[in-house]
Amino acid sequence: MRTQVAIIGGGPSGLLLSQLLNRAGIATVVLERRDRAHVLSRIRAGVLEWGTVEMLRKAGVGARMDREGHVHQGCLLSSEGRMFRIDFHEACARQVMVYGQTEVTHDLYDAQDALGATILHGVGDVALHDLTSDAPFVTYTRDGAAARLDCDYIVGCDGFHGISRRSIPAEVRQEFEKVYPFGWLGILSQTPPAAEELIYAAHSRGFALASMRSPTLSRYYIQVPLSDRIEDWSDAAFWAELKSRLPEAVAQGIVTGPSIEKSIAPLRSFVSEPMRWGRLFLCGDAAHIVPPTGAKGLNLAVSDVHYLYEGLAAFYAKGDAEGLETYSQKALARVWKAMRFSWSMTTMLHHFPDFSAFDRRMQATELDLLESSPSARRVLAENYTGLPF
């Protein structure tokens, strides 16, 4: 089999790139390890930068998002009971959209099906070959049979544990990583949200986040030690701990209920450079991981897709390879800015076991500065709503 662009990984970044390329007349084949049901069962972030909103519209998959998504013009920050609001419109004249990543993936699958795009599930033993030649190819197995896919370019959208990044020689790759000494325990519940906007809560017992997916579906998180297991946390224990970390007025109004999904996610900051090697390009979690505090994971993947789509479209339409040549440089410039923002939000809001009294005062002072300074609120709002692609 042959195609123009082979895409490894059928998550939202791989599907979005395939959707954009197919609409531009560029053939793709998407290779995904898991089945469609598994991909659609993944519960992920739900805050979309406005650049991501516009990209989904450009790809022809924004109709349901525009009907069912919720525009947020601010967020709430709290510290040991007091709470204040960051008004995005007032600070930088921007906003975000709350619409779950699972729904984005549903919409992309539906659009790919309508175009008749080729998505192969249940693919194993993927290997990438001849990446620095003019004729790269992918080998894999499916349904017990070996297969080969020839192509012009390969795009790795296969996440942190995928084969794509590891196909770049170790002596070429430079990796930067910070592993945080805690994780997030999250639950999804069929209950109304605690507030109309997200609440980011700093507390001596640990960070908490009150988020939502819809008017009847809430997503809550609390910081927990990395040694904790899901089995350690009953629903009742989770709700009690969440309420202890939120302002009393908010906690009193929370509607509790049984969790319909519960998971613990470790936090890390990670970047691998370069994001291009020969005919291989990395997108999303294959190249970088951010802690979820800044809601940047999916949004960074979409900005990667933007730069790569523009480069591929220019190459196939006009033979102009500049966008492909500069892809890694452009993508990484934005990645590191988002990395800084996510790291700063994480550092400001979480309880670090080894922090000194000085460190804790600095955290409190950062929050005081945000509450009192329009300039500080503008910087946060600009980064939260998304820097330009």
C-alpha positions as CSV (number, residue, x, y, z in Angstrom):
1,M,0.0,0.0,0.0
2,R,1.1,3.6,-0.7
3,T,0.0,7.0,0.5
4,Q,1.4,10.5,0.7
5,V,1.5,10.9,4.5
6,A,1.5,8.0,6.9
7,I,0.2,9.0,10.4
8,I,1.1,6.9,13.4
9,G,-1.6,7.2,16.0
10,G,-5.3,7.8,15.8
11,G,-5.9,10.2,18.6
12,P,-7.1,13.8,18.1
13,S,-3.8,15.1,16.7
14,G,-3.5,12.3,14.1
15,L,-7.2,12.5,13.1
16,L,-7.1,16.3,12.9
17,L,-4.0,16.3,10.6
18,S,-5.6,13.5,8.5
19,Q,-8.8,15.5,8.2
20,L,-7.1,18.7,7.2
21,L,-4.8,17.0,4.7
22,N,-7.6,15.0,3.1
23,R,-9.7,18.1,2.6
24,A,-6.7,19.6,0.8
25,G,-6.5,16.6,-1.5
26,I,-3.5,15.0,0.2
27,A,-3.8,11.3,0.8
28,T,-3.2,9.8,4.3
29,V,-3.3,6.5,6.1
30,V,-3.7,6.5,9.9
31,L,-2.3,3.5,11.8
32,E,-3.8,3.1,15.3
33,R,-2.8,0.4,17.9
34,R,-6.1,0.2,19.7
35,D,-9.6,-0.2,18.5
36,R,-12.0,2.8,18.0
37,A,-14.0,2.1,21.1
38,H,-10.8,2.3,23.2
39,V,-9.7,5.6,21.6
40,L,-13.2,7.1,22.2
41,S,-13.2,6.0,25.9
42,R,-10.2,8.1,26.8
43,I,-11.2,10.9,29.2
44,R,-9.0,13.9,28.7
45,A,-9.0,17.7,29.0
46,G,-11.9,19.9,28.0
47,V,-10.5,23.5,27.7
48,L,-9.9,24.6,24.2
49,E,-7.9,27.7,23.3
50,W,-9.5,29.9,20.7
51,G,-6.9,28.9,18.2
52,T,-7.9,25.3,18.6
53,V,-11.6,26.3,18.2
54,E,-10.7,28.0,14.9
55,M,-8.6,25.0,13.7
56,L,-11.5,22.6,14.4
57,R,-13.8,24.9,12.4
58,K,-11.3,25.0,9.6
59,A,-11.2,21.2,9.5
60,G,-15.0,21.1,9.2
61,V,-15.6,19.6,12.6
62,G,-16.8,22.6,14.6
63,A,-20.6,22.4,14.2
64,R,-21.4,20.3,17.3
65,M,-18.7,22.1,19.3
66,D,-20.4,25.4,18.5
67,R,-23.8,24.0,19.5
68,E,-22.8,22.2,22.7
69,G,-19.6,23.8,23.9
70,H,-19.5,26.5,26.5
71,V,-17.6,29.7,26.0
72,H,-15.7,30.8,29.2
73,Q,-14.6,34.4,29.6
74,G,-12.7,33.8,32.8
75,C,-11.6,31.4,35.6
76,L,-11.5,31.5,39.4
77,L,-8.4,31.1,41.6
78,S,-8.6,30.4,45.3
79,S,-6.0,30.2,48.1
80,E,-6.9,28.9,51.6
81,G,-10.5,29.9,51.3
82,R,-10.3,33.3,49.5
83,M,-11.2,33.5,45.8
84,F,-10.9,35.9,43.0
85,R,-11.6,35.9,39.3
86,I,-9.4,36.4,36.2
87,D,-11.5,38.1,33.5
88,F,-10.1,37.0,30.2
89,H,-12.1,39.5,28.2
90,E,-11.1,42.4,30.4
91,A,-7.4,41.3,30.5
92,C,-6.8,40.4,26.9
93,A,-10.1,40.4,25.0
94,R,-10.1,36.6,24.5
95,Q,-12.0,33.5,25.7
96,V,-11.8,29.7,25.7
97,M,-14.3,26.9,24.9
98,V,-15.1,24.1,27.3
99,Y,-15.7,21.0,25.1
100,G,-14.3,17.6,26.0
101,Q,-11.5,16.0,24.1
102,T,-13.6,12.8,23.8
103,E,-16.2,14.8,21.9
104,V,-13.5,16.3,19.7
105,T,-12.4,12.8,18.8
106,H,-15.9,11.7,18.1
107,D,-16.4,14.6,15.7
108,L,-13.1,13.9,14.0
109,Y,-14.0,10.2,13.5
110,D,-17.4,11.1,12.0
111,A,-15.7,13.6,9.6
112,Q,-13.1,11.1,8.6
113,D,-15.7,8.5,7.9
114,A,-17.6,11.0,5.8
115,L,-14.5,11.6,3.7
116,G,-13.8,7.9,3.4
117,A,-10.4,8.4,5.0
118,T,-8.2,5.3,5.7
119,I,-7.9,4.5,9.4
120,L,-6.5,1.1,10.3
121,H,-7.1,0.0,13.9
122,G,-5.5,-3.0,15.7
123,V,-2.1,-2.3,14.2
124,G,1.0,-3.8,16.0
125,D,4.7,-4.1,15.6
126,V,5.1,-0.7,13.9
127,A,8.5,0.1,12.7
128,L,9.7,3.2,10.8
129,H,12.3,2.8,8.0
130,D,14.6,4.9,5.8
131,L,13.6,8.1,7.5
132,T,16.4,10.2,6.0
133,S,15.8,8.9,2.5
134,D,13.4,10.1,-0.1
135,A,11.4,6.9,0.3
136,P,10.5,6.2,3.9
137,F,8.1,3.4,4.8
138,V,6.3,1.8,7.7
139,T,6.0,-1.9,8.5
140,Y,3.4,-3.3,10.8
141,T,1.2,-6.3,11.5
142,R,-2.6,-6.4,11.4
143,D,-4.9,-9.4,11.8
144,G,-1.8,-11.6,12.1
145,A,-0.4,-10.5,8.7
146,A,2.7,-8.4,8.0
147,A,2.2,-5.3,5.9
148,R,4.1,-2.4,4.5
149,L,3.1,1.2,3.9
150,D,5.2,3.3,1.5
151,C,4.9,7.1,1.8
152,D,6.4,10.5,1.2
153,Y,6.4,11.5,4.9
154,I,5.7,9.9,8.3
155,V,4.0,11.8,11.2
156,G,4.3,10.5,14.7
157,C,1.2,11.2,16.7
158,D,1.5,8.1,18.9
159,G,2.1,9.7,22.3
160,F,4.8,9.6,24.9
161,H,5.2,5.8,24.8
162,G,5.0,5.4,21.0
163,I,7.6,4.3,18.6
164,S,8.0,7.5,16.6
165,R,10.1,9.6,19.0
166,R,12.3,6.5,19.7
167,S,12.9,6.2,15.9
168,I,15.0,9.3,16.1
169,P,18.6,8.3,16.9
170,A,19.5,8.7,20.6
171,E,22.5,10.7,19.7
172,V,20.3,13.2,17.8
173,R,17.6,13.6,20.4
174,Q,17.9,16.0,23.3
175,E,15.3,15.4,26.1
176,F,14.3,17.7,28.9
177,E,12.2,16.5,31.8
178,K,10.8,17.4,35.2
179,V,8.8,14.8,37.1
180,Y,6.6,16.3,39.8
181,P,6.3,14.5,43.2
182,F,2.5,14.1,43.0
183,G,-0.3,13.2,40.7
184,W,-3.9,14.2,40.0
185,L,-6.8,12.0,41.1
186,G,-9.7,12.8,38.9
187,I,-13.4,11.8,38.8
188,L,-16.2,12.3,36.3
189,S,-19.7,12.6,37.8
190,Q,-23.2,13.2,36.4
191,T,-23.7,16.2,38.6
192,P,-24.0,19.9,37.9
193,P,-20.6,21.8,38.1
194,A,-19.6,23.6,41.2
195,A,-19.4,27.0,39.4
196,E,-20.0,28.4,35.9
197,E,-16.2,28.7,35.4
198,L,-13.2,26.5,36.4
199,I,-11.9,26.9,40.0
200,Y,-8.2,26.4,40.6
201,A,-7.6,26.0,44.3
202,A,-4.3,26.2,46.2
203,H,-4.5,24.7,49.7
204,S,-2.1,23.4,52.3
205,R,-3.6,20.0,51.9
206,G,-2.9,20.1,48.1
207,F,-4.3,21.5,44.9
208,A,-7.9,21.0,43.7
209,L,-9.6,21.8,40.4
210,A,-13.4,22.1,39.9
211,S,-14.1,21.7,36.2
212,M,-16.9,20.6,33.9
213,R,-17.9,19.0,30.6
214,S,-21.5,20.1,30.4
215,P,-24.2,21.5,32.6
216,T,-24.9,18.0,33.9
217,L,-21.3,16.5,33.8
218,S,-18.6,17.6,36.2
219,R,-14.8,16.8,36.3
220,Y,-13.0,17.3,39.6
221,Y,-9.4,16.7,40.5
222,I,-7.3,16.7,43.7
223,Q,-3.6,16.4,44.2
224,V,-2.4,13.1,45.7
225,P,0.9,11.4,46.4
226,L,2.3,9.3,43.6
227,S,2.1,6.3,46.0
228,D,-1.7,6.5,46.1
229,R,-3.9,4.0,44.2
230,I,-7.4,4.4,42.9
231,E,-8.5,1.7,45.3
232,D,-7.4,3.9,48.2
233,W,-10.1,6.5,47.3
234,S,-13.8,5.8,47.7
235,D,-16.2,8.3,46.2
236,A,-17.1,9.5,49.7
237,A,-13.4,10.1,50.6
238,F,-12.8,12.0,47.4
239,W,-15.8,14.3,47.9
240,A,-14.8,15.0,51.5
241,E,-11.2,15.9,50.5
242,L,-12.3,18.0,47.5
243,K,-14.6,20.1,49.7
244,S,-11.9,20.6,52.3
245,R,-9.7,22.3,49.7
246,L,-12.3,24.5,48.0
247,P,-13.7,27.8,49.5
248,E,-16.4,27.0,52.0
249,A,-19.1,28.8,50.0
250,V,-18.3,26.6,47.0
251,A,-17.9,23.4,49.0
252,Q,-21.4,23.8,50.5
253,G,-23.0,24.0,47.1
254,I,-21.3,21.0,45.5
255,V,-23.7,18.3,44.4
256,T,-22.1,14.9,44.9
257,G,-22.8,11.6,43.2
258,P,-21.2,8.3,42.1
259,S,-18.2,8.6,39.9
260,I,-18.5,7.2,36.4
261,E,-14.8,7.4,35.8
262,K,-11.9,7.6,38.2
263,S,-8.1,7.8,37.4
264,I,-4.8,9.0,38.7
265,A,-2.4,10.8,36.4
266,P,1.2,11.5,37.3
267,L,2.5,15.0,36.3
268,R,5.6,15.7,34.3
269,S,7.0,18.4,32.0
270,F,8.8,16.9,29.0
271,V,10.2,18.1,25.7
272,S,12.1,16.2,23.0
273,E,14.1,18.0,20.4
274,P,14.1,18.1,17.4
275,M,10.6,17.5,16.3
276,R,11.7,16.5,12.8
277,W,14.2,13.9,11.6
278,G,14.5,13.4,7.9
279,R,11.0,12.5,6.6
280,L,9.6,12.0,10.2
281,F,7.7,14.7,12.1
282,L,6.5,14.5,15.7
283,C,3.2,15.9,16.9
284,G,1.7,16.3,20.3
285,D,2.6,14.0,23.2
286,A,5.1,12.1,21.0
287,A,7.3,15.2,21.4
288,H,6.1,17.0,24.6
289,I,4.1,16.5,27.8
290,V,2.8,19.3,30.0
291,P,1.2,19.0,33.4
292,P,-2.5,19.6,33.0
293,T,-2.6,22.6,35.3
294,G,-2.5,25.0,32.3
295,A,-4.8,23.0,30.1
296,K,-2.3,22.9,27.3
297,G,-1.9,19.3,26.2
298,L,-4.5,19.0,23.4
299,N,-4.0,22.7,22.5
300,L,-0.2,22.2,21.9
301,A,-0.9,19.2,19.8
302,V,-3.3,21.3,17.7
303,S,-0.7,24.0,17.2
304,D,1.8,21.3,16.1
305,V,-0.8,20.1,13.6
306,H,-1.3,23.7,12.4
307,Y,2.4,24.2,11.6
308,L,2.8,20.8,10.0
309,Y,-0.4,21.0,7.9
310,E,0.7,24.4,6.6
311,G,4.1,23.0,5.6
312,L,2.7,19.9,3.9
313,A,0.0,21.9,2.1
314,A,2.5,24.3,0.7
315,F,4.8,21.5,-0.4
316,Y,2.2,19.6,-2.2
317,A,0.5,22.6,-3.8
318,K,3.6,24.6,-4.8
319,G,6.7,22.5,-4.1
320,D,7.6,25.0,-1.3
321,A,9.4,23.0,1.4
322,E,10.2,26.0,3.8
323,G,7.3,25.1,6.1
324,L,8.6,21.6,6.5
325,E,12.2,22.7,7.0
326,T,11.2,25.1,9.7
327,Y,8.5,23.0,11.4
328,S,10.6,21.9,14.4
329,Q,11.8,25.4,15.1
330,K,8.4,27.0,14.9
331,A,6.6,24.3,16.9
332,L,9.2,24.2,19.7
333,A,9.2,28.0,20.1
334,R,5.5,27.7,21.0
335,V,6.0,24.5,23.0
336,W,8.5,26.1,25.3
337,K,6.2,29.1,26.1
338,A,3.4,26.7,26.9
339,M,5.8,24.6,29.0
340,R,6.8,27.7,31.0
341,F,3.1,28.6,31.6
342,S,2.1,25.1,32.7
343,W,5.2,24.8,35.0
344,S,4.4,28.2,36.5
345,M,0.8,27.4,37.2
346,T,1.8,24.0,38.7
347,T,4.5,25.6,40.9
348,M,2.1,28.3,42.1
349,L,-0.9,26.2,43.0
350,H,0.4,22.8,44.3
351,H,1.7,21.7,47.7
352,F,5.3,20.5,47.2
353,P,6.5,18.3,50.1
354,D,10.1,19.8,50.0
355,F,9.1,23.4,49.8
356,S,10.5,25.7,52.5
357,A,8.6,28.4,54.3
358,F,10.2,30.8,51.8
359,D,8.9,28.8,48.9
360,R,5.4,28.8,50.3
361,R,5.5,32.5,50.8
362,M,6.5,33.0,47.2
363,Q,3.5,30.9,46.1
364,A,1.2,33.1,48.2
365,T,2.8,36.2,46.8
366,E,2.3,35.1,43.2
367,L,-1.4,34.7,43.9
368,D,-1.5,38.1,45.7
369,L,0.1,39.7,42.6
370,L,-2.5,38.1,40.3
371,E,-5.3,39.4,42.5
372,S,-3.9,43.0,42.7
373,S,-2.2,43.6,39.4
374,P,-4.0,44.0,36.0
375,S,-0.6,43.4,34.3
376,A,-0.1,40.1,36.0
377,R,-3.7,39.0,35.1
378,R,-3.1,40.0,31.5
379,V,-0.1,37.7,31.2
380,L,-1.9,34.8,32.7
381,A,-5.0,35.4,30.5
382,E,-2.9,35.7,27.4
383,N,-1.2,32.4,28.1
384,Y,-4.3,30.6,29.3
385,T,-6.5,31.5,26.3
386,G,-3.6,30.7,24.0
387,L,-0.7,32.4,22.4
388,P,-1.0,32.9,18.6
389,F,0.0,30.0,16.3
